[in-house]
Amino acid sequence: MGNASYNLPDTIREIDTRLEYLFGEISALQTKRNGLVPFFQLPNEVISQILAFYAGVSGISSFSLTWTKIMLVCRRFYEVAKAEHALWSYVDASDLSAKAHTSLRRQISNAGVCPLTMTMTVYRGSVFGAWVTSEYADRIVSLEVTGQSTHVYELIKSFVEHPLSMLRRLKLNHFREQELPEGVFMAFPDALLDGKLPCLRQLSLSKMSVSWSLLRDLETLSLSECADSSLTAEDMPNVGHVLRLIAASPDLHYLSLTPGDPVEPFIDIDNGPMSLPKLGYFLYHDQVEPSTVLFKALRLSPTATVELLPFGVVAGANIRDLLVPVRAYLRQATSPQRHAIVLSIHRNDEEVSASFLCTMVLLASDDTPHPHPLDSEREFTSRLTVNSHPRNEPSLRQIVTKFIHATRVDLLTHFDASAVRNISAASWRTLFLLLPALDSLRLTASEFRKEDDSMVVALTALCALVPTTLISTLYIRVLRTWRPLSQLDLQGEWVGPAARALYAYVRCRRKHWNAYAATSTSAPSPLALVDIDDQRSFLWSSLHRRLMERIWRKMDGMGVVKRDGNVWDPVEIRKRARQARAEMREEMVALGIELPDGTGTDDSEVATGSDDSDED
């Protein structure tokens, strides 16, 4: 019956012929239809840029090929992606897969003539890696290698036989050094630095000796525990060797140096201070004495990023000499104003002499830096970092006091204490009194630190300093630990002490604000903002909601409370809820459905006049 309106062939051969024709016609119609969609009327160049953007945001790194699934959308996407050779030039040449050779050749073929950026983890030996680097030696411009020490050692030796003539960037890491054959030590071959790598400008090595005298004309250099193989067994490196290493690369703009052997704290050359205006990032990790001598000898850009990570700073006396050049550096006429100080303090649980780990950071602004910036993003940030290992809490206070006195304390308006843990009220009081211009404070309440009451102690100490220290902005971040679904925590009972401490501080500030406003003609200093980052809404759970509303009452008229970036006003929220319920009730009544009023609220408990009682 359904076939009556169609003129259908009678034989199988004729049916097959018709089907083949119809399939072709349908495919052509689909192609034409896709071409009429506005998106596909874009030129290939624009679609190529869209695919490149998607590739950049869809994977965990440039070497991930997870973006290639977009090629299955249509033929045009497939063709454009295949023609975008640069997307294929980021090659993961690890040897995990048995089909590594085939997949590698296919990807490099798709890369066309683009220079290759490679990352390689050698799991099964050096044979595959040696084949890759020899096969494409004239195309690899960047190479990162990591793996077991024995495999990396053999791979490095193969570079001598097959020079990477176009290589511009090389990064080598290795592990399980104890598995190297007896008498074999990780060393970077001198031959590679003596003409085998003519284009090398960026070098990063870890735990392998290298001839410092052959390192020249570099733009970035990172040496971590890399001894100078050009020295004899009797020679000891001194700060002069470090200065010669730096001077050999006039265009150096990134330097990270952790010497492999102890550096003697003297200079065997007398060329005067070394000016390094191009050096945007400088990290030195060594004993405090050579660190002091080296930093005195350098003249860095006032906006350079400086990280001094000295060993041996266990008391205030140990850091005194180092802070002399630091003070001079910070107080140059051309130095940028640094308004923020970030402290990271926590106890060292290991059985070693140092009881604390303390990192002190100065920043130009109160913007929290990215925890893992790219190398290029580290340069010229005006950030100064100094490390220490205080033996006890009095030593901690001495070190931090001396560091802050070396800065421009009149400029320090922001204090990020979100990583300060396990210090006493006396230490908190010392920190706050050291910052007379303090205007904003950042603290953390963390489930990771249930045994640590840092936020409680900090706010209690800050409350005791009213009216000496009156911040206008308080940032609070609430963090939770990961837990399985069967143990979900929706109330956040652990955050209760921090919430009560916050209420006590806000109440203290409100009292001072009211008293000052009543007795003085000048404007009082309010707590203008309490900004809370609580992605899990623990502070707004039924367990803590009432306390948060009381905090809002204390802030009302003096400042505002922000919840995850938005102003939080429980009265306005309840008014909107009442209005929504009333509108819903009207709609339901219009439909003939009777509902209870359901609009009873406790707005009066939130919105009535200021409650200045001290009762909790």
C-alpha positions in Angstrom: 0.0 0.0 0.0 2.8 2.3 0.9 4.7 1.5 -2.2 1.9 2.5 -4.6 3.1 6.1 -4.9 6.6 5.2 -5.9 7.9 3.9 -9.2 10.1 1.1 -7.8 12.5 -1.1 -9.8 11.6 -4.8 -10.0 15.0 -6.6 -9.7 17.7 -6.7 -7.1 20.3 -5.4 -9.5 18.1 -2.4 -10.3 17.3 -1.8 -6.7 21.0 -1.8 -5.8 21.7 0.6 -8.6 19.0 3.0 -7.4 20.2 2.8 -3.8 23.7 3.6 -4.8 22.4 6.7 -6.6 20.2 7.8 -3.8 23.0 7.4 -1.2 25.2 9.6 -3.3 22.4 12.2 -3.8 21.6 12.2 0.0 25.3 12.7 0.8 25.5 15.6 -1.7 22.3 17.1 -0.2 23.8 16.9 3.3 27.0 18.5 2.1 25.1 21.3 0.4 22.8 21.8 3.4 25.8 22.1 5.7 27.3 24.7 3.4 24.2 26.8 3.7 24.6 27.0 7.6 25.9 30.4 8.5 28.8 28.9 10.5 30.1 27.0 7.5 30.0 30.1 5.4 33.0 31.3 7.3 36.3 31.1 5.5 38.7 28.3 6.3 41.1 30.7 7.9 38.5 31.6 10.6 37.5 28.0 11.2 41.1 27.2 11.5 41.5 29.8 14.3 38.4 28.4 16.0 39.9 24.9 15.9 43.2 26.2 17.2 41.4 27.8 20.1 39.5 24.7 20.9 42.7 22.6 20.8 44.2 25.0 23.3 41.4 24.7 25.9 40.3 21.1 25.4 43.5 19.3 26.6 45.6 19.5 29.7 48.6 20.5 27.6 49.6 21.4 24.1 50.8 17.8 23.6 47.3 16.3 24.2 45.4 15.2 21.1 42.0 15.1 22.8 41.0 18.0 20.6 41.1 15.7 17.5 37.6 14.3 18.3 36.2 17.6 16.8 37.5 16.3 13.4 34.6 13.8 13.4 32.0 16.6 13.2 32.1 16.8 9.5 34.4 16.5 6.5 35.2 20.2 6.4 36.4 20.1 10.0 38.5 17.1 9.2 40.1 18.7 6.2 40.8 22.1 8.0 42.2 20.4 11.0 44.5 18.2 8.9 45.7 21.3 7.1 46.5 23.2 10.3 50.0 21.8 10.6 51.0 23.8 13.7 48.4 21.9 15.8 50.2 18.7 15.1 53.7 20.0 15.8 53.4 19.4 19.6 54.5 15.8 19.8 54.4 13.4 22.8 57.1 10.9 21.9 56.8 8.7 24.9 57.3 5.0 24.3 54.4 3.6 26.3 52.4 2.3 23.3 53.5 -0.6 21.2 52.3 1.4 18.2 54.4 4.5 19.2 56.4 4.4 15.9 53.2 4.4 13.7 51.3 7.0 15.6 54.4 9.3 15.8 55.0 9.1 12.1 51.4 9.8 11.3 51.3 12.9 13.6 54.6 14.3 12.3 53.3 13.8 8.7 50.3 15.9 9.7 52.6 18.6 11.0 53.9 19.2 7.5 57.2 21.2 7.6 56.5 22.9 10.9 59.3 22.8 13.5 58.6 20.1 16.2 58.1 20.7 19.9 58.6 17.4 21.7 58.1 16.0 25.1 59.4 12.5 25.9 59.2 10.2 28.9 61.5 7.2 28.4 60.0 4.1 30.1 61.4 1.1 28.2 64.9 2.3 27.4 66.6 4.8 25.2 66.2 3.0 21.8 62.9 4.6 20.9 64.0 8.1 22.0 67.3 7.8 20.2 65.4 6.8 17.0 63.0 9.8 17.3 65.8 12.4 17.9 68.0 11.0 15.1 65.1 10.6 12.6 63.9 14.2 13.2 67.1 15.9 14.4 66.8 18.7 11.9 63.2 19.6 12.8 63.1 19.4 16.7 63.3 23.0 18.1 62.2 22.1 21.7 62.7 18.9 23.6 61.7 17.9 27.2 62.9 14.6 28.4 62.2 12.8 31.7 62.6 9.2 32.8 64.8 6.7 34.7 68.4 7.9 35.0 69.9 4.9 33.1 67.6 5.6 30.1 68.1 9.3 30.1 71.9 8.8 30.3 72.0 6.6 27.2 69.7 9.0 25.4 71.9 12.0 26.1 74.9 10.1 24.7 73.0 9.6 21.4 72.6 13.3 21.0 76.4 13.5 20.4 76.1 11.1 17.4 73.0 12.8 16.0 73.3 16.5 16.8 70.0 18.4 17.1 71.1 21.2 14.8 67.8 23.2 15.2 67.3 22.7 18.9 66.5 25.9 20.7 65.2 24.6 24.0 66.3 21.6 26.0 65.0 20.4 29.4 66.3 17.2 31.0 65.0 15.5 34.2 65.6 12.0 35.6 64.9 9.9 38.6 66.2 6.7 40.2 69.8 7.9 40.0 70.9 5.1 42.4 70.2 2.6 39.5 73.0 3.9 37.4 75.9 1.4 37.0 78.7 1.7 39.5 81.1 4.5 38.6 78.7 6.1 36.1 77.5 9.6 36.9 74.9 11.8 35.2 76.8 14.4 33.2 76.0 16.6 30.3 78.5 16.0 27.5 80.9 18.8 26.8 80.7 18.0 23.1 77.1 19.1 23.0 78.0 22.5 24.2 81.0 22.8 21.9 79.2 23.2 18.6 76.8 20.3 18.5 73.8 22.5 19.6 74.4 25.8 17.7 70.9 27.1 18.2 70.5 26.3 21.9 69.2 29.3 23.8 67.1 27.8 26.7 68.6 25.1 28.9 67.2 23.4 32.0 69.1 20.6 33.8 68.6 18.7 37.0 71.0 16.6 39.1 73.7 16.3 36.5 77.1 17.8 36.2 77.8 20.3 33.4 80.7 22.5 32.4 79.7 25.9 33.5 82.5 27.5 31.4 80.8 26.1 28.2 77.4 27.6 29.0 77.2 30.8 26.9 74.8 32.9 24.8 71.7 31.5 26.6 68.4 33.4 27.2 67.0 31.1 29.9 69.0 28.9 32.2 67.9 26.6 35.0 70.4 24.4 36.9 69.2 22.4 39.8 71.9 20.6 41.8 74.3 20.7 38.8 77.9 20.7 39.7 80.5 22.4 37.6 82.4 19.6 35.8 85.0 22.0 34.5 86.5 22.3 38.0 89.1 19.9 39.3 88.5 17.7 42.4 90.6 20.2 44.5 88.8 23.3 43.3 85.8 24.7 45.2 83.4 27.0 43.3 82.9 30.5 44.7 80.6 33.4 43.9 83.0 34.4 41.2 82.2 31.3 39.2 78.5 32.2 39.4 79.2 35.7 38.1 81.2 34.3 35.2 78.4 31.9 34.4 75.9 34.8 34.2 78.3 37.1 32.3 78.7 34.5 29.5 75.1 35.0 28.5 74.5 38.8 28.0 70.9 38.2 26.9 69.9 36.1 29.8 66.4 37.0 31.0 65.6 33.9 33.2 68.0 32.3 35.7 67.3 29.7 38.3 70.3 28.3 40.1 70.7 25.7 42.8 74.4 24.8 42.8 75.4 21.2 43.1 78.4 21.8 45.3 78.8 24.3 48.1 79.7 27.8 46.8 82.3 29.7 48.8 81.2 33.1 49.9 83.9 35.2 48.2 84.6 36.6 44.7 87.9 35.7 43.0 87.5 38.5 40.4 87.2 42.2 40.9 85.1 43.6 38.1 82.7 45.7 40.2 78.9 45.3 40.4 77.3 43.4 37.5 74.4 45.2 35.8 71.7 42.9 34.5 68.8 45.0 33.2 67.5 42.2 30.9 67.3 39.6 33.7 63.5 39.4 34.5 63.6 36.3 36.8 66.3 35.4 39.3 66.2 32.5 41.7 69.2 31.5 43.9 69.0 28.6 46.3 72.2 28.2 48.4 73.6 28.9 51.9 72.9 32.4 53.2 76.5 33.6 53.1 77.1 33.1 49.3 73.6 34.3 48.6 74.5 37.5 50.4 77.7 38.0 48.5 76.1 37.3 45.2 73.1 39.6 45.6 75.4 42.4 46.7 77.4 42.0 43.4 74.3 42.1 41.1 72.4 45.1 39.9 69.0 43.8 38.8 66.1 45.6 37.3 63.9 47.2 40.0 60.9 45.3 38.5 62.7 41.9 38.2 61.2 38.8 40.0 63.7 37.8 42.7 63.6 34.6 44.8 66.3 34.2 47.4 66.0 30.8 49.1 68.9 30.6 51.5 69.7 27.7 53.8 70.8 28.4 57.3 68.4 31.2 58.3 67.2 29.9 61.6 67.3 33.1 63.6 67.2 36.9 63.1 71.0 37.2 63.2 71.4 34.9 60.2 69.3 37.1 57.9 70.7 40.4 58.9 73.5 40.6 56.4 71.3 39.4 53.5 68.8 42.1 54.2 71.3 44.8 53.7 71.4 44.4 49.8 67.7 43.5 49.9 66.9 46.8 51.6 69.0 48.8 49.1 67.3 47.0 46.2 63.8 47.7 47.5 64.6 51.4 48.2 66.0 52.4 44.9 64.6 55.6 43.5 63.2 53.7 40.5 61.7 50.8 42.5 58.0 50.1 42.1 55.8 50.5 45.2 55.1 47.1 46.8 51.8 47.2 48.7 51.3 43.6 49.6 53.1 41.1 51.8 52.3 37.4 51.7 53.5 35.1 54.4 53.5 31.3 54.3 54.3 29.9 57.8 53.8 26.3 59.0 55.5 23.9 61.4 57.9 21.4 60.0 56.6 18.0 61.2 59.9 16.3 60.4 62.5 15.6 63.1 65.0 18.3 62.0 66.5 21.3 63.6 64.1 23.8 62.0 60.7 24.0 63.7 59.1 26.3 61.1 59.2 26.9 57.3 58.6 30.6 56.5 58.4 32.2 53.1 58.1 36.0 52.9 56.9 37.6 49.6 56.4 41.2 48.6 54.1 42.1 45.7 53.2 45.2 43.9 49.4 44.7 44.5 47.1 42.5 46.5 46.3 40.3 43.5 46.9 36.7 44.5 49.6 35.3 42.1 48.9 32.1 40.1 50.4 29.1 42.0 52.0 27.6 38.9 52.8 30.4 36.4 54.6 29.8 33.1 58.2 30.7 33.0 57.5 33.7 30.8 54.8 34.9 33.3 57.4 34.9 36.1 59.5 37.6 34.7 59.4 41.3 35.7 56.6 41.0 38.2 58.3 43.1 40.9 57.9 40.1 43.2 60.5 39.6 45.9 60.7 36.3 47.9 62.9 35.4 50.8 62.9 32.0 52.5 63.8 31.0 56.1 63.7 28.1 58.5 63.2 29.5 62.0 64.2 27.1 64.9 61.4 28.3 67.1 58.6 30.9 67.3 60.7 33.7 68.9 63.2 33.2 66.0 60.3 33.4 63.6 59.2 36.7 65.0 62.8 38.0 64.8 63.2 37.0 61.1 59.8 38.4 60.0 60.4 41.6 61.9 63.8 42.2 60.3 62.4 41.5 56.8 59.5 43.9 57.2 61.7 46.6 58.6 63.8 46.3 55.4 60.7 47.1 53.3 58.7 50.3 53.0 56.3 49.6 55.8 54.3 52.8 55.1 53.4 51.2 51.7 52.3 47.8 53.0 48.5 48.0 53.0 47.6 44.3 52.2 48.5 41.3 54.3 47.8 37.8 52.8 48.0 35.4 55.8 45.9 32.7 54.2 48.9 30.3 54.4 49.9 31.1 58.0 49.5 28.2 60.4 50.1 27.2 64.0 51.4 30.4 65.4 50.5 32.0 68.7 48.5 35.1 69.5 51.8 36.8 70.4 53.1 36.2 66.9 49.9 37.4 65.3 50.0 40.6 67.4 53.6 41.2 66.4 52.7 40.8 62.7 49.8 43.3 62.9 51.8 45.9 64.8 54.6 45.7 62.2 52.1 46.9 59.6 50.8 50.4 60.6 49.3 51.1 57.2 47.4 47.7 57.0 44.1 48.1 55.2 43.1 44.6 54.1 43.7 41.1 55.5 43.3 37.6 53.9 42.6 34.6 56.0 41.6 30.9 55.5 39.4 28.5 57.4 40.3 25.1 56.2 39.0 21.6 57.1 42.5 20.4 56.2 43.6 22.2 59.4 41.0 21.1 62.0 43.7 21.1 64.6 44.9 24.5 63.6 42.9 27.5 64.8 44.9 30.2 62.9 41.9 32.2 61.8 40.4 32.2 65.3 43.7 33.3 66.9 44.3 35.9 64.2 40.9 37.5 64.6 41.1 37.4 68.4 44.5 39.2 68.2 43.2 41.7 65.7 40.2 42.4 67.9 42.4 43.1 70.9 44.3 45.7 68.8 41.2 47.9 68.0 41.5 50.9 67.6 45.3 50.6 66.9 44.8 48.5 63.8 41.6 49.1 61.8 41.4 47.2 58.6 38.7 48.1 56.1 38.6 44.8 54.1 38.6 41.3 55.4 38.8 38.4 52.9 37.8 34.9 54.2 38.2 31.7 52.2 36.6 28.5 53.4 38.2 25.2 52.1 37.1 21.7 52.6 38.8 18.3 52.2 37.7 15.8 49.6 35.4 13.1 50.9 33.4 10.2 49.3 29.8 10.7 48.6 28.9 8.4 51.5 30.5 10.9 53.9 29.3 14.2 52.4 29.4 17.2 54.8 26.6 19.6 54.1 26.7 21.5 57.4 30.4 22.3 58.0 30.4 21.8 61.7 34.2 22.2 61.7 33.9 25.8 60.6 31.9 26.8 63.7 34.9 28.3 65.7 36.0 30.4 62.7 32.5 31.7 62.2 32.1 32.6 65.9 35.5 34.4 65.8 34.4 36.3 62.7 31.2 37.4 64.5 33.2 38.5 67.6 35.5 40.6 65.4 32.7 42.2 63.5 30.9 43.0 66.7 34.1 44.5 68.1 34.5 46.7 65.1 30.8 47.8 65.2 31.1 48.8 68.9 34.2 51.0 68.0 32.4 52.4 65.0 29.3 53.4 67.0 31.3 54.8 69.9 33.6 56.8 67.6 30.7 58.2 65.6 29.0 59.3 68.8 32.0 61.1 70.2 33.9 62.5 67.2 33.1 64.9 64.4 35.4 63.2 61.9 34.4 60.1 60.0 35.1 56.8 61.8 37.1 54.0 60.2 34.6 51.3 59.3 35.0 47.6 58.4 33.7 48.3 54.9 33.8 44.8 53.4 33.8 41.2 54.6 34.3 39.2 51.4 33.7 35.4 51.9 34.7 32.8 49.4 32.7 29.7 50.4 32.0 27.6 47.4 30.4 24.8 49.4 28.2 27.3 51.3 29.1 25.9 54.7 28.6 29.3 56.4 25.1 29.5 55.0 24.0 26.0 56.1 21.3 25.7 58.7 24.0 25.2 61.3 25.6 28.6 60.8 22.9 30.7 59.0 21.7 32.4 62.1 25.2 33.5 63.1 25.8 34.8 59.6 22.6 36.9 59.7 23.8 38.4 63.0 27.1 39.2 61.3 25.1 40.9 58.6 23.2 42.9 61.2 26.4 44.1 62.7 27.7 45.1 59.3 24.5 46.9 58.2 25.2 50.6 57.8 28.9 50.2 58.4 29.8 48.0 55.4 28.7 45.0 53.3 29.1 41.3 53.3 29.9 39.6 50.0 29.2 35.9 49.4 31.2 34.5 46.5 31.7 37.9 44.9 28.1 39.1 45.3 26.7 41.4 48.0 24.7 39.3 50.5 21.6 40.9 51.9 19.3 38.4 53.7 16.5 40.9 54.0 16.4 41.5 50.3 16.7 37.8 49.6 13.7 37.1 51.8 11.7 39.9 50.3 12.3 38.4 46.8 11.4 35.0 48.1 8.1 36.3 49.6 7.3 38.1 46.4 8.0 34.9 44.4 5.8 32.8 46.7 3.0 35.4 46.5 3.1 35.4 42.7 3.1 31.6 42.6 0.1 31.6 45.0 -1.8 34.0 42.8 -1.1 31.9 39.7 -2.3 28.7 41.5 -5.4 30.4 42.8 -6.2 31.5 39.3 -6.0 27.9 38.3 -8.5 27.0 41.1 -5.9 25.4 43.4 -6.1 26.4 47.1 -2.8 26.8 48.8 -1.8 27.9 52.4 -0.4 31.4 52.5 3.2 30.1 53.1 4.6 33.6 53.3 5.4 33.7 57.0 9.0 34.8 57.4 11.4 35.8 60.1 12.3 39.1 58.3 11.8 41.0 61.5 14.6 39.0 63.2 17.0 40.1 60.4 15.7 43.6 59.6 14.9 45.2 62.9 17.2 47.9 64.2 20.8 47.3 65.2 21.3 44.7 67.8 24.2 45.8 69.9 24.0 43.3 72.6 27.0 41.2 73.5 25.2 38.0 73.8 25.9 35.2 71.4 
